[in-house]
Amino acid sequence: MWERVYPAIFSFQHSDRVRTTPLTPTASTLQIRERPVPPIAEELGRVVPMRIARVLAARGVASVDEIDLRLAGLRPPDGLADLALAARRLADAIAGGERILVVGDFDADGATGTAVAVRGLRLLGARDVHFAVPDRQRHGYGLSPGLVDELCALQPRVLVTVDQGTSSVAGVERACAAGIDVLVTDHHLAGPLLPPALAIVNPNLGTGAPGLTALAGVGVVFHLLAALRAELARRGALLQPVQLAGLLDLVALGTVADLVPLDRGNRILVSEGLRRIRAGRASAGLAALIESAGRDPRQLHASDLGFQIGPRLNAAGRLDDMALGIRCLVSDDIDETRELAAQLSELNRERRSLQADMEREAATIVETLLASRQGALPAALIVADPGWHAGVVGLVASRLAERLHRPTLALAPAALDAREWRGSGRSIAGFHLRDALVELDRRHPGLLLRFGGHAMAAGLTVDADLVATLSRAFESVADDLLDEGARSRSVWTDGPLATNEFTLDLARAIENAGPFGQAFAEPLFDNEFSVHERRVLKDKHLKLRLSSGAGRGGAVDAIWFSAPRALLDETPDRLRLLFQLVVERWQGRESLSVHVRHGFPC
């Protein structure tokens, strides 16, 4: 394994021009490291091409069996606490014709999980199933007491939470007091108190369920439905076999969109879901969303779910009402789903425009901060603005954390009560964001009105007058918890490709080795190239003709989206590039392309 350190350039879109802000050496170095390849690669190489074997081994694939992503390879969910209890209560509700209310979260994981729960319960014989979702602005996150008061009008006997509920102590108490049996399905980390639900199915409770802790909320629901099917079969209550595999397209979407680690179990769920989509067996709602995104379902990849379909669904929860997205995923009416998908696409366009404005304003805030500190970045960042939309601040935090390599919180006033500001945070490797907020709360009791989340993402609420205090406190905690090594960005590569490996066959083999995603990164290679041709597209993209060997033999086409301004203005004859091999498809033809992710003059 070897590594080199290169200076990085951080570019903000600011007003009508691009502003380039060089960062301090400790914040701006890019450490390029080659992934170590365990010896198991030799064994894997007996069943897949050796280059693919090396890629898989470097990502933790430890046996030939793990290459097999068929559904039969899923780990039994025996370790999920309360799973059998929740399945028995749902079976009783189905037998008695009781009303079941599914209450999801307002993100893509919550929406897909809610749709999977509704569709699955109906498949298994439930005749009275409804769904609800909190409004981000009115109710906030989770099963709040106010939301429960509204839902009591529906008179449910059983309430199933999806992707939330583990921290909703007061809301569950309110539901229990109203005589409702609450079944929590969730995957978020628990706080010091658990709600008094009849059952809490959460792979991250206590010591966690072995092999299942990476499940998204939608994955937890899928396992609960499988347990319910088994319980109904044990009772002799299934009149005919029920195939739950038809729900896997939505499970795949929610799993990828929620950015949970793609361990083997999640890779199986995503792989099987993608297989159904490519075979033309997606649900009507997801098919409509794919169509509205202009994607060919036969060639769909996990990245399409994450970057094209998921954001369309999330836009409803950010700007409007996630019930719109859930209705799209629950409906089997093609005309209705196309109309709903069109509405979601329009909301997504609005979201993109709003996000772009907020990112420009955030850039100004960061530039001012850098100027006041002579270019030195703090250990963590908080950006806030009274004119921002609370539903979009998480995207702003994500973009800043990615570009600046610093834990970031972004805040905006709550829609219905400007005395409270709501924030969303995103983190970086080596900094557990929720644990940092726990420590902040310990040091400054009462500063945070509410908070919760994961290692990499969290949400919080703070009094409007204490935003500046929060900023100082968060920076102080981060300064103590974020070690110096974690403040430099590391990019892991799969090393250089030989000249004869720049082939369409290898690009296809990489595709087939997926799905790739969170904690199972797409292969990234590292070579030095000669530049034979260059062309700037739309004043921001760089089209290149490259060769890695001597002369022009074996030259390949490359595209560098949003290339650094300095290299757009003047491209040297030799470049060191970190890149991916991609199969380009156009009018039924396939060709090889190199997609550049990072680059430096040699």
Residue, then its C-alpha position, 0 to 999 in steps of 0.5 A: m500500500w502506498e500513499r501520496v498527499y496532494p493539495a486540494i482546491f475547494s470551489f464555491q459557486h458564488s454569485d455569477r462566478v466561481r470563487t476558489t478558496p485555498l484552504t490551510p495545509t491541514a485542511s486541504t491535503l488529499q491523502i491518496r491511499e491504495r486499498p490493501v487486498p487480503p489473500i482471499a482474493e486468490e480464492l475469489g479469483r477462481v470464480v470471478p476475474m482477478r481484477i474483480a476478485r481484488v476489488l471485492a476482497a478489498r471491500g471485505v468480501a471474505s469468502v466465495d459464498e459472499i459473492d452469491l447475492r441471491l435472496a436465499g443468502l439473507r441472514p435469518p432475523d432471529g436476533l431481532a428482539d421482539l420480532a416474533l411478538a410483533a408478528r403475533r400481534l399483527a397476525d391477531a390483528i389480521a385475524g380479527g379485522e382490526r384497523i392497522l395504522v402505519v406511521g412512517d418518516f418523511d424521508a425516502d427510507g420512511a416512505t418506502g418502508t411505509a409503502v412496503a408495510v402497507r402493500g405487504l400487510r394487504l398481501l398477507g390478508a389485512r383488510d383495514v390498513h391505513f398510513a400516515v406520515p408526520d409533516r416536517q414543519r408542523h409535527g417535526y420528527g417521529l411519533s409526537p404527542g400532537l401527531v398521535d392526537e390527530l391520528c386517534a381520529l382514525q381509531p386504529r387498534v394497532l399502530v406500526t411505526v416505520d423508520q422512527g419511534t425508538s426515541s418517541v417516548a412521549g408519543v408512544e405513551r400518548a398512543c398507549a393511553a388511548g388504548i392503541d397497541v404500538l409496534v415500533t420498527d426502526h433502525h435508529l440508535a436509542g436514547p437513555l429511555l425506551p418508549p413503552a411500546l408493545a414491541i420494539v423491532n430495532p436491530n440497533l437496540g442493546t448490543g445489536a442483532p448480529g449481521l442486521t445492524a446495517l438494515a435501513g428502516v425499510g429492511v426492518v419492515f421487510h424482515l417483519l413481514a417475513a416473520l408475519r408470513a411465517e406466523l400466519a403459515r404456522r396458524g394455517a391462516l394463509l389461503q395461498p402462498v404469498q411472495l414478498a419478493g415483489l416488494l424488493d424494488l422498494v426495499a432496494l430504493g429505501t436502502v440505497a437512498d438512506l445511505v446505510p452500509l451495503d453489507r452482504g445482507n443489504r447488497i442482497l436486498v438491493s441486488e434482488g430489487l434491481r434485478r426485478i426492476r431491470a426485468g420490468r417488474a417494478s411497482a407502478g409507482l417506482a416505474a413512474l418515478i424511473e420514467s420521470a427521471g428519464r432512466d432506462p429501467r433495464q440498465l438501472h443501477a444503485s447509483d440511479l436509485g440514490f441520485q435520481i429516484g431517491p431525491r424525487l421522493n425526498a422532495a415531497g418530505r422536504l417541501d410538501d407532504m411525504a404522503l404524496g410520495i407514499r401514495c405514488l408507491v402504494s398505488d397500482d394505477i398507472d395513470e395515477t402514479r404517473e401524475l404523482a411522479a410528475q408532481l414529485s419531479e416538479l417538487n424536486r426541481e423546486r428543491r434543487s433551485l432552493q438548495a442552490d440559493m442556500e448553498r450560495e449563501a452558505a458559501t458566503i458565510v464560510e468565506t467570511l469565516l475563512a477570512s476572519r481566521q486567515g483561511a484556517l478552518p475550525a474543527a466543525l462548522i455551523v451555518a444558519d440563515p433566517g431565510w432558509h427552508a428547514g427542509v433543505v438544511g440537511l442537503v446544505a450541511s451534506r454539501l459543505a461537509e463533503r467539500l470542506h471535510r468538516p462536521t457541519l450543522a445547518l440551521a433554519p427557523a422552524a416553519l410554525d415557530a420562529r422561536e425555535w431553529r431546526g438543524s440537520g448535521r452531516s459528519i465525516a469519517g472518524f467523527h460520530l455526530r450523535d455522540a458529539l451531540v450527546e457530549l455537547d448536551r452533557r457540557h451545556p444542559g438545556l442548550l439542545l431542546r431535542f436531538g438524535g441521529h447516527a454517526m454520520a447524520a443527526g437532527l436537532t432543535v435549539d432556541a433561536d437566541l442560542v444559535a451563536t452559543l451552539s456554534r461555539a459549543f459545537e466547535s469546542v466539542a469537535d475540537d476535542l473529539l476530532d483528531e488531527g488525522a481525521r481532519s485530512r481527507s483520505v481517498w482510497t483507490d484500487g491502484p493503477l490499471a494495466t494498459n490492457e485493462f482499459t476494456l469494455d469487458l472490465a467495465r461490464a464486469i465492474e457493473n456486474a460486481g455491484p451493487f456499490g454504495q455506502a461502505f462498498a464504494e465503486p472501484l476507483f483507479d489511479n493512473e498517470f496519463s498523457v493528454h492528447e486532446r482536450r475540450v471544455l464543455k459548458d464552461k465547467h466540464l473537461k472532455l479528454r482523450l487519454s492514454s496510459g501507455a507510451g504513444r497514443g495506442g489504446a487511447v480512451d475517452a474521459i470526462w471530468f464533470s465540474a473540473p477545477r477552474a485552473l485545469l479548465d483554463e490550462t490542462p497540462d500534457r500529463l495528469r495523475l487521475l483518480f477515475q472509474l471505468v464506465v459503460e456508456r450506452w447510447q442508441g443501443r450501443e456500448s462504449l468505454s469511458v473514463h469518469v474522472r473524480h480527482g486529478f493533479p498535474c504530474 
